[in-house]
Amino acid sequence: MTAGMRRDVGIEQSNVLQPDASNLAAFLLNLRKAHKTHYDLLRLTLKRIAPYFDDFELRVIEEFPEDTVRLTWRRLGTDYIFSPGHMSDGTIRFLCLATALMQPNPPTMIVLDEPELGLHPEALAVLGGLIRSASTRTQIVMGTQSPALLSEFEPEQIITVDQVDGATQLHRLDAAALTDWLTDFSLGELWQKGTIPGGVNHA
């Protein structure tokens, strides 16, 4: 409940989305004003994993020395204004990830460490699509331990990590070598079976 994205933030703190998303409300407010198309697409994307969600309220509170805004939102079919505390951890985490990946002017690199944590399994397919789309506009470096999320990507996009004789060993998957396997199994399943390196079952 004390996380930055659940607290009030100055409306001027909106130029760059902070790594901890502590300025999420201000960033969304600016996105709605300056990049309405991106804002609407983000809202529709959130509705895919939270169909009860209608829209953000983002009311500005006049304060000195800077006006503030909170991540308030509306549920579909009601006028009741919900606070950020009424949004589940998984939903708000997905919102932070989606905002970072769908922002109109992304940084030159986005690093995601285990973005699958706290997400509903069905949200991982949506997240995978967002990552693939964002990778056409910026470089994405992601670490994951999720077989389901791994299966959202092509073999040549995957670098596995192992410890061999006390040293870190990196291995980029060979798509051609996995062609026959991938007719019957997903990448995540092959990882779990130990067919590809990087897992505890790999021989």
N, C-alpha and C positions, 0 to 999 in steps of 0.2 A: 504493500500500500504506500510505501514511501518512495517508490521508483519515480524517477523524474518525469516520465511521460504521464503519470497519474496526477501530477501537481500543476499548479498555475505557473505560467511562464510568460515573460514579457513578449508582447506581440512583435517587437522589433527583432527578436532572436530567430529569424526565419530564413536567412540567406542560405545556410548550409545545414542539412540534417546532421545532428550530432551523433557520434558513434553509439551513445547510450540512448538515443532518441528522446533525450530529456526536453527537447524543444519541439516535440511532435505536434502538439496543438497549434503552436505558432506557424510551423512549417505547413500544416494542412490549411490553415487560414489563408496564408499567402498563396498557396497552390490554388485554392478556390477563387481568389481574386485575380491572379495573374495567369493561371494556366487551367482554365475551367475544363477543357477537354481531358487533360490528365487527371484532374480531380474526379470527374464523373466516372472515368474508367477505373480509377482506384476504388471508388465507392461500389461500383458494380462487381469488382473483383472480390471485395470483402463480403458482399452479399452471397457469393458462391459458397463460402464456407460458414457464413452466419446469415442464413436466409431471413431471420427475424429482424436484421438490421435495416433501417430506412436511410438515415443520413446523419451527418454530424451537425451539432448545433453551434458549437464554437462561439459562444457569446463572449464579447469583450467586456471586461470589468475595468471601469475607470479607477485607476490608482495612481498615486504619486510615488516615485518620479516617472513610472512607465505603466501604461495600461497592460493588463494581463489577459490571458485566455486559458480556458481549461478544456480538456478533451471530453466535452459533453456530447451526447448523441440521443437520437430518437429511435424507438422501437417501431417496427411496422405496425400500423393500425392504432397507434396511440399518440397522444400529444404530450405524454409524460416525458420529462427530460431526465435522462439517466446520467449519472456521474461516471467517470472513468473507473471507479471502483466496482461498478455494475458490469463491467466487461471482463470476461474470464481471462486468465493469464494466457491461454492458448490463442484466444482471439486477438488480444492486444499485441501479442508477440507476432502473429501473422501480419497484423496491420503495420507494425514497425518494419518487418521484412519487405512487405509489398511496397510500402512508401519508399524505402531505400532503392528498391529495384526498378520502380516505375517513375522515379523522379525525372523531370524533363531535362535537367542538366546534371547528369551523374558525374562523380569524380572519375579520375583515370583508372582507379582500381577500387573494387569493393571486396572485402574479405569477410567471409561468413564462417563461423565456427559452430558446427553442429546445429544448423538452423532448424532441424527436425524436432528439437527438444520442445515438448509441451504441445505439439501440434496434433490435431486429429489425423489419423491415417489418410483420410480422403483429401485432406488439405495438402498432402505432400505432392500429389500430381499437379495441383494448381501451382504450388511453389516451384516445382521443377520447370513448368512452362514459363514462369516469370523469370527464372534464372537464365533459361535458354534465350529468351527474348532480350533480356538486359545485356547478355554477353555479346550481342551484335553492336552495342553502343559503348561498352566499357569492358575492362578485363575483370572477370570474376574468379576469385580463388576461394574454394570451399572445402572445408574438412567435414566429413560425415561418417557416422557409424550406422546409418540407416540403409538396409538392403532395398527398401521400397524407394527411397530417394535416389539411390545409386542407379536403379533400373530406369530412371527418367533420362539417362544420358547415354551417349554412344561410347563404345569401348575406347576409342582414341582420345576421348576427353578425360579419361580416368587415369590417375597415377596412384598406384598403391604404395603403401608404406609398411616396411617390415624392419624388425631388428635382427640382424645377422652378425653373430660373433661380436656383439656389443656395439655395432655400427648401424646407422640408419641406411636402409636400402630402398631406393625409389625405383618403380618399374611402371612404364607406360604400357597399357594393355594393347595387344595386337589384335585388331579387328578380324583380320584374315584367319588367324589361328583359332578364333572363337566362333567362326561362322556356323559350323555344324552344331555346336553346343547351343547357340542362340536360337536355333529353330525350335527347340523344345523347352529352353529355360531362359529366364531373365538374367540380367547381370547380377542382380541382388541374390538370386537363387544360386548362381554359380559361386558367388562369394561365400555364401553360407555353407555350401558343400565343400569348399576348399579347392575348387577347380582353378580359381584365380588367386594370386597372392594378396596379402594384406589382412587376412582373417586368421582367427585362432585355429581353424581347422586345416589351414594350408600346410601340406607336407613338403 
